[in-house]
Amino acid sequence: LQDQRSAVRREAARALGLIGDARGATSLVLALQDKSIDVRVQALRSLGKMKATDAVSAIVALLRTNAAAGGSVVPTAVRHAAIAALGRIGSPDAVKLLVEELKSEGVVAYSSGGTAAPVRRALIDVGKPAGTALIAALSAAPSQNHASSAVMALGSLARAGTIDSAPAVKAIITAAQRGTVALGSALQALAEIGSNKTLSFVLEHLDHADVRVRRMVVQVASGLLDPDAKDGRAVDVVKPRLTDLSAPLGERIALVRLLGRTGSPRAGKVLLTLVNAKNKALRVAVVTALGELGLSSPAVDEALLKAVGDTSSTTLRQAAARALARVGSDAAATKLVHRLGVSAEQDRAAIGVAVSGAMARATDAKLVALVKKALATVKPHSRDALIEGLGRMRADAAGELLAELAKGAVVDDRRKVAEALRGHPKQQAVLLVLAKDADPTVRANAVWSLGAVGDKAALAILEPLVGDADVAVAGNAALGLALVSKRLGSGKTAVAPLCTALSDFRSYVRAESLLGLRLIGAVCPNAVVRRLLSRDRSWRVRIAAAQLGPPSAATCGR
């Protein structure tokens, strides 16, 4: 620590921290006065690592140095290191200082990987004692700036799981109700905690005079809601504001999206009253919210089918198609199949998205017969949408129709069928045939699907295809072989062909083989992986080799 070279002093400070002997703390405290910033920073890190409680007063003195007192301004790097050290030490004196330092930090954005809000990050390191100190500080009539910073810190602590969220929420709401803390900061803190129990307090401020606060209320409330929870508390509060035509359009659109997050049937009734709004942006928001609600009904089907056929707005048609894909019923799917054959060219893409999604939930076998009839007349792009829908249907009749289509002469159909059969494991025999198809794109898709649904019979097909002339087939077969082997609990059977494939001249095959070895937890009985790691010309292969893990001398050789 007394060496003339700063790099040596810095590494000595680091070494003392790694050793962790308390006798080194005295020397590290002296190093806080070093003329090198790097040495001071490392000394602080080591003191924090050692949890040197006796060093707190020295660290406090370092932070208190300022130009007004005739000293020099503490460099930012040193200040941040000092604060982090106090957080790691975590003594009562250290926590007290950190809470006071919140005054100078103020309300700033925080992210776990960023450099902003170092005091808040240090308090998270402290944990539960920091939460207790922050709640006590809020009860001691602090300045609004200090209080706002404190509630933001409480929010971060609760989100990190270092303190119980219930007392933090109570303290934040109490401070906001007393006016001790700025409402915006309280809302941000509650949003960070993410407790649904705070929704009622948040919604109380939906009619706030400040438009910025109202915007934040809607944003926070939307984040607190989960459509699957079907929480209708916001509906009655939002409805009057939403139906107020004097409200700004942007605010009404945000409120529509908020209703979509409620999952409440009552919210659906309110949204349906706005589905024919004159403003296109509002209509787009309404149909999107109907899809997010996740509630299907004849009225919702009718509204979305009307919107998907709207000729005045592509954005509206696409939004309605996505919504139908999420909530469309069997009846809606049937109407969409009819439309697919007679619609204008510009409508078919949207209808295709809607029909394939709606078919995923359809259970009526009559729909399969209707799709079979439609396949004879629709254009190729629309055929793909119908075939994909058959793949997503859980009805056995859908799988049987796909098997029938697999025998056709149209390569595009066989390619799409090979992909769609991933959703019908009972039709594995068809996939085994398609894996030998003359067209390589069909084989590639069939092999990809076999990796997901294949059983023991698939292994005999996949192993030789690892050496297929087509790179997509070979790569998919390598990964598929590993997936099937792992699923069957027979990973050893895949080791030999995958290790052989590491010598393939195609980088995609080598990378997929390494990924396959990683999935089954195997290595090759020679030094090939080490050679790929150090010398392969493809960076993807080198990364895959690194992710496979360090090879041992016993398994990979020297």
Protein Blocks (a to p, Z undefined) as FASTA:
>chain_A
ZZfblklmmmmmmmmmmnopaklmmmmmmmmmpfbfklmmmmmmmmmmnopaklmmmmmm
mmmpcfknopacddfklmmmmmmmmmmnopaklmmmmmmmmmmnopadddfkbmghkllm
mmmmnommlmmmmmmmmmnopafklmmmmmmmmmmmmmnopacfklmmmmmmmmmmnoma
cfklmmmmmmmnopaklmmmmmmmmmgfblklmmmmmmmmmmmpcfklopaklmmmmmmm
mmmmkbcfklmmmmmmmmmmnopaklmmmmmmmmmgfblklmmmmmmmmmmnopacfklm
mmmmmmmmpckbmklmmmmmmmmmmmpcfklmmmmmmmmmmmcfklmmmmmmmmmmmmmm
pcbfklmmmmmmmmmmmcfklmmmmmmmmmmpcbfklmmmmmmmmmpmblklmmmmmmmm
mmmmklmmmmmmmmmgfblklmmmmmmmmmmmpcfklmmmmmmmmmgfblklmmmmmmmm
mmmmmmnopamlmmmmmmmmmmpcbfklmmmmmmmmmmnopacfbfklmmmmmmpmbfkl
mmmmmmnopcdfklnoZZ
